[in-house]
Structures are given as structure tokens and as C-alpha cells.
Amino acid sequence: MNNSYQIKKIMVLNSKKLHVLLLNSLNEVFETDCIDEATKLCEILNTNTDSGWRYEIITINNIEKRAFQ
């Protein structure tokens, strides 16, 4: 099983949490198979946030499909 990683932004609006997935430059959900890349990007986003939103890594469990014989 191979994992991939996405990043979500957690915003608090009117005392309610709103979770938003980070997009890439093609407006697709950002996803990487490198935990180091996801961690580094998450650290940069959390360091540079000016509105107080938090960023967290989501782990996606990718299950390989096997052909039945």
C-alpha cells in the first residue's frame, strides 16, 4: 500500500470550522507521494499565514487493485 498526502486549510468562521483542500496551479487538489514535501510545504504555509488559518497534512491510503484470477 502506498500513501499520498494532501494539505487542508482549517479556517474558523462564525465559530465554525471550515476545511478547504489546497489546490495546485491547475485547480486540482494538490497531492504528493512525498511526506517530506508535504511537511515542508505545510510548515511554510503555517509560518507565513497572516490570517491565522492552520494547515494540516491529510494521509491518503492508496490501495492497489489486484486482478482476480
C-alpha positions in Angstrom: 0.0 0.0 0.0 1.4 3.4 -1.0 0.3 6.6 0.8 -0.1 10.0 -0.7 -0.6 13.3 1.0 -2.8 16.3 0.7 -2.9 19.6 2.6 -6.0 21.1 4.1 -6.5 24.6 5.4 -8.6 24.9 8.6 -10.5 28.2 8.8 -12.7 29.3 11.7 -15.7 31.4 10.5 -18.5 32.4 12.9 -17.2 29.8 15.4 -17.5 27.0 12.9 -14.5 25.2 11.4 -14.3 25.1 7.6 -11.9 22.6 6.0 -10.6 23.5 2.5 -8.2 21.4 0.4 -5.2 23.1 -1.1 -5.2 23.3 -4.9 -2.3 23.2 -7.4 -1.8 25.7 -10.3 -4.2 23.7 -12.4 -7.1 24.0 -9.9 -6.7 20.3 -9.0 -6.3 19.0 -5.4 -2.7 19.2 -4.5 -1.4 15.6 -3.8 2.1 14.3 -3.4 3.6 10.9 -2.5 6.5 12.5 -0.6 5.8 13.1 3.1 8.9 15.4 3.3 7.5 17.7 0.5 4.1 17.8 2.2 5.6 18.5 5.6 7.9 21.3 4.3 5.0 23.0 2.4 2.7 22.7 5.4 5.4 24.3 7.6 5.9 27.2 5.1 2.2 27.8 4.9 1.8 27.8 8.7 4.7 30.1 9.2 3.5 32.6 6.6 -0.2 32.7 7.3 -1.4 36.3 8.0 -5.0 35.4 8.8 -4.3 32.8 11.5 -5.6 29.8 9.5 -3.9 26.5 10.1 -2.7 23.9 7.6 -2.5 20.2 8.2 -1.5 17.1 6.2 -4.0 14.5 5.2 -2.8 11.0 4.6 -4.5 9.1 1.7 -4.2 5.3 1.8 -3.9 4.2 -1.8 -4.9 0.6 -2.2 -3.6 -1.3 -5.2 -6.3 -3.1 -7.2 -5.4 -6.7 -8.0 -6.9 -8.7 -10.8 -8.7 -11.8 -9.7 -7.5 -14.9 -11.4 
